Amino acid sequence: MNFTKVLKEFPVIETEKIRLRKLREEDAPELLKYYSNEINKKNCTEIINILKN
């Protein structure tokens, strides 16, 4: 697999229940709403700290 090509051309991965794609500018309002929630903010911060270590 050519990872350079894959990472340059961000892939869309889709199943019946979920679709993963590159973020777009129009996603910003929903992301702001999601990360403004205190529970989500706490969970994301914990995950980031785990990944740093």
N, C-alpha and C positions, 0 to 999 in steps of 0.2 A: 504494500500500500504506500502511495506517495503522500506522506503526511504534510509536506509543504503545500501541495496542491489542495488537500482537504482543508487545511487551516486557512488558506487564502480564500477559498470558495466555501464559506461557512455552510455546512450541510443542513438540510432540513430533515429531521428525523420524526417520523409520524407513525402512530399506531391508532387503534380504534378509539383510545381514550385520551391520548395526549399528542401534542405537536410541539416540537422544539425547533426553534429557528433563531436566527440572529435578531437581536433587539433592534427596534426601529424607533425613530424620534416620536412617532405617534403613540408609542407604548409608555411614554413618560408620565402622563397623568395617572394611569393605573399603578405604575411602579411607585410613584410618590404616595398614593393612597395605601398601598401594601406596606411599604417601609415606614409609614407614619404610625402604624398600629404598634403599640408598645410590646405586645407579645411577639410579633414578627421581628421587630427590631432586636429584642433580647435574643431570640433564637438565632438570628443571622450573625449577631455579634459573637455568640458562643461558637458557632461553626467556624467563623473566620479565625478566632483565637486558636481553635483546635488545629486548623490547617497551617497556621503560622509555626506551630511547634513541631 
